[in-house]
Amino acid sequence: MFNPNVAVKNVVTAPTAHAVIALVGRLLMAYIFLMAGWGKINGYDATAGYMEMMGVPGGLLPLVILVEIGGGLALLAGFQTRIVALVLAIFTLVSGMIFHVGGATPAEITNNSIHLMKNIAIVGGFLFVMLQGAGQFSIDHAIEK
């Protein structure tokens, strides 16, 4: 009997497909952090002000930018990927809880709920990256070889 799950498994676990899918997954996850970090650099004062309005010291913004850009670049290159995935998972969960819980109006509550769910989904993705590692097309793979 044909099992579509097994058919997909057979395709994606082939070594080349597995390596390409792992690379594409890392690239897509890195993209959101690189863009967010770059946006914070370009809107530094506004971002620091928003952080302070939410009860987070604006002085932490350089650290936030370092985590987002540094973590995004490390993820992109596949360097120390399991550790980076853990750090970014914790960062994403904590920032989601700080910035996306509650709201003053029903529309803000709905919008924040959607963003919180996005953050939670990203954390789930990072747990898979932590479990699977960077894959063949990575610095980690070259080092471990």
N, C-alpha and C positions, 0 to 999 in steps of 0.2 A: 504494500500500500504506500502511496506517495505521501511523504511528510514534508511540507514546505519548510518547516523549521530545520530539518536535517539538510535539505537542499541548500538553504542559505548558509547554514553552518559549514557545509563542505566548500562553498565558494569563499567565504570570508576567512576561513582558517588556512587556506592555501598560503604558503609563506609570503609570496609577493603581495597578494591582496591584503593579508594581515598587516604587513609593513606599511603599505600605502594608506590603509584605513587608519592605522594608529597615527601616522603623520598628519593626515587631514584632520583628524579629531583634535590633535594637539594644536594645530594651526588655528582652528576655529575657536578653541577655548582661549588661546593666547590673544587672539584678536580683540576680544572684549576688554581685556585688562590693559593692553597697549593703548587702545583708543581712550579708555577711561582715564588712564594716567596722563596721556597727552592732553586730554580735555582739561584736566585739573591744572596742568602747567599753563595752558593758555588762558584759563579763567581762575588764576590763583587766588586773587583777592575775594572774588565772589564765592569760591569754594570754601575758603577759610571762614568767611562770614557765615555760610550755610552750616558748616560744621559747628561753629560756636552757637548758632541759633538752636542747634539740636543737642547742645550740651557737651560737645566734644571740643577740646582745646584746638584752636586753629593751628597752634604750633606743631601739632602732629601731622599736618599736611605733607611735609617733606617725607616722612616715614611712609605715609599712605602712597605717595607717588612712587617711592622706591619699591614698595611691595608690588604695586601694580605693574610698573614698567620692568623692574628687575625680574619679578616672577613671570611676567609675560614673555620676556626675552629668554629666560631659562627654559620655560615650557616650550617655546618656539624651537629652540636649539636641542631640546631633549637633554638638558644638563641637570643632574641631581633631581630628576623628574619626580620621583616618589616623594621626596622631602618637599619639593616645591608644591606638588599637588596637595599635600597635607596642610602646608602653610596657607595656600590660597583657599582651601576649603574652610579652614577656621576663620580666615579673614572675611570671606564671603558670607559666612553664617553670622558672624558678629556684626558686620556692617549692615546686613539685612535686618537684624534685630534692632539695631540702633536707628536706622534711617527709614525703615519701611513697616513699622508697626504703628497702627492707630492713624489718626488724622482728625481734623476739625470738622470736616463735612463728610456726608456719605460718599461723595465723589472722591475725596482724598483717601478715605478708608478703602474704597474699592481699588483705586490706583495703587496704593501702598500694598494692598494684599496681592495684587498681580506681581508687583516687583519683588515682594518677599518670596512668593512661589518661584519666581525666576531664580532668585538667589539659592533657594533650596534645591532646585533642579541642577544648578551649576555645582553645588556641593556634591550632589550625587554623581555627577560626571567626574569630579575630581577624585572621588572615592574609587571609581573604576580606573582612572589613570594611575592612582596610587597602587591599585591591585595589579594592573597589567604592565606597568612600566612604560617607557617611552617608545619601545619598538626598535626595529632594525635601523631606521633612518634617524639616528640620534647620536649625540656625544656619549650618552650613557652606554649605548651599545658598543661604540668604538673603545671606550675605556674598559668595559667588562670583557672584551674579546681577548 
